[in-house]
């Protein structure tokens, strides 16, 4: 059930309804594991559009 609450919290943050109360901390914690979060937040390499050499 808490996954539903977290999903609702994500939607409410995106709607910018200016809710008067802060949401509980457990709703604001990231659900993605730290290793995956590091991959998602890392900047992309600048040479992605160049063809790979030696393949």
C-alpha positions as CSV (number, residue, x, y, z in Angstrom):
1,X,0.0,0.0,0.0
2,X,2.9,2.4,0.7
3,X,3.8,2.1,-3.0
4,X,0.5,3.7,-3.9
5,X,1.1,6.5,-1.4
6,X,4.5,7.1,-2.9
7,X,3.0,7.2,-6.4
8,X,0.4,9.6,-5.3
9,X,3.1,11.8,-3.6
10,X,5.0,11.8,-7.0
11,X,1.9,12.9,-8.8
12,X,1.1,15.6,-6.3
13,X,4.6,17.0,-6.5
14,X,4.3,17.3,-10.3
15,X,1.0,19.0,-10.2
16,X,2.3,22.0,-8.2
17,X,-0.9,22.3,-6.3
18,X,0.9,24.3,-3.5
19,X,-0.3,22.0,-0.8
20,X,0.0,23.7,2.6
21,X,1.5,20.7,4.5
22,X,4.8,19.0,3.9
23,X,4.6,15.3,3.1
24,X,6.1,12.8,5.6
25,X,9.8,12.1,5.1
26,X,9.2,8.5,4.2
27,X,7.2,9.6,1.1
28,X,10.0,11.8,0.0
29,X,12.8,9.2,0.2
30,X,13.9,7.8,-3.2
31,X,12.7,4.3,-4.0
32,X,15.4,3.5,-6.6
33,X,18.4,1.7,-5.2
34,X,21.5,3.8,-4.8
35,X,23.5,1.9,-7.6
36,X,20.7,2.5,-10.1
37,X,20.2,6.1,-9.0
38,X,24.0,6.7,-9.7
39,X,23.6,5.3,-13.2
40,X,20.5,7.5,-13.9
41,X,22.0,10.7,-12.5
42,X,25.4,10.3,-14.2
43,X,25.8,12.6,-17.2
44,X,25.9,10.9,-20.6
45,X,29.2,10.7,-22.4
46,X,29.6,13.4,-25.1
47,X,30.6,10.9,-27.9
48,X,27.4,8.9,-28.0
49,X,26.5,10.0,-31.5
50,X,29.9,9.0,-33.0
51,X,30.2,5.6,-34.5
52,X,32.1,3.0,-32.4
53,X,35.5,2.1,-33.7
54,X,36.6,-1.5,-34.1
55,X,33.1,-3.0,-34.2
